[in-house]
Structures are given as C-alpha cells and as structure tokens.
Amino acid sequence: MSFPSEEKFGLSSQIKRSVISIASNIAEGAGRNSGNEFIHFLGIANGSSFELQTQIIIAQNLKLLKVEQAEQLCSQIIEIQKMIFGFLNKLKNDNK
C-alpha cells in the first residue's frame, strides 16, 4: 500500500500507528501479571483494530485504495478481530 507523499504524515501515519498499537497491546498484555490485565490490553488492541478498519474505509473513500485492496485488508482485519475476541472470551472464562 503506497499513498501519495502528502499523506505521509496523515492517514498513512494513522494506519501505521493503529497496526503497531494492535501488536504492542497484545504483547504488553501478555507480559502483565494477571489475566484481567491481559483482558484489558486485548480490549485496547481490539479497539485499535476497529480504528484501523475505519482508516482503511476512509482511504478507500478518498480513492487512496482500490475497492479490492480495501476489501482484502478489511477481511484480514476482521479475522484479527475474531482472534482477539475469541482470546478475550477464553481469558474471561478462565478467570471466572
């Protein structure tokens, strides 16, 4: 995915931060001392995944991404959301 140079510090920067936030919050949560803390950080990661999905849709609407590219990316993001949601539910059930 390559955006015009004027987008370097705009939407493309936001997308990069969201992607980094997803992975970083999962990693940080895994390193915490309790399941409840991990659940908290997975929730933040999930929120970042929805931010990312929104940014991809915006990029498509601005004609920075082709429809096919946006659909493929959104499909991959939805898979990540499902994995995070499944992991959250497992941790919540384990903590009961």
Secondary structure as UniProt FT lines:
FT   HELIX           5..7
FT   TURN            8..10
FT   HELIX           11..30
FT   HELIX           35..61
FT   TURN            62..63
FT   HELIX           67..94
//
